[in-house]
Amino acid sequence: MVSTTSTPQNSHRPDPLTLEVMELIGEVVARFHQDYEEAAADHALTGAQARLLSLLCLEPLPMRRLAQRLKCEPSNVTGIVDRLEARGLVERRPDPTDRRVKVAAATSEGRRVARSLRESLRFAREPLAGLSEGERVALRDALRGMLG
């Protein structure tokens, strides 16, 4: 009889299906990043500028929180915000809850550029459009489950 319990030696070893899914996720992420970088470049943005602008379209954020979300140093964020501000895509404002703190916020032009960038992403949009609504819902729910 075959035991279905895992032994300590192979409890950390993923099964072949899990390995295949991990490889596919890695390929999807790599292709998405490539498409995102190309779309950003088409809008005369770096990938970091595009990501920061997308974050600011959700809500204005202080530099420190932006740095945490982008996983970089606050000084890097300051430079990115400076360049986006020079283009009229971002503005600095006093934080409504603490006037000593400045937050970065997307301008209406910044929101337009971010929306255009999202709409120009081809990699994910085309394959997802080929899935039924039920398949997209199942994929969304599985991804949400992975993210916890």
Secondary structure, 3 states (H helix, E strand, C coil): CCCCCCCCCCCCCCCHHHHHHHHHHHHHHHHHHHHHHHHHHHCCCCHHHHHHHHHHHHCCEEHHHHHHHHCCCHHHHHHHHHHHHHCCCEEEEEECCEEEEEEEEECHHHHHHHHHHHHHCCCCHHHHHCCCHHHHHHHHHHHHHHHC
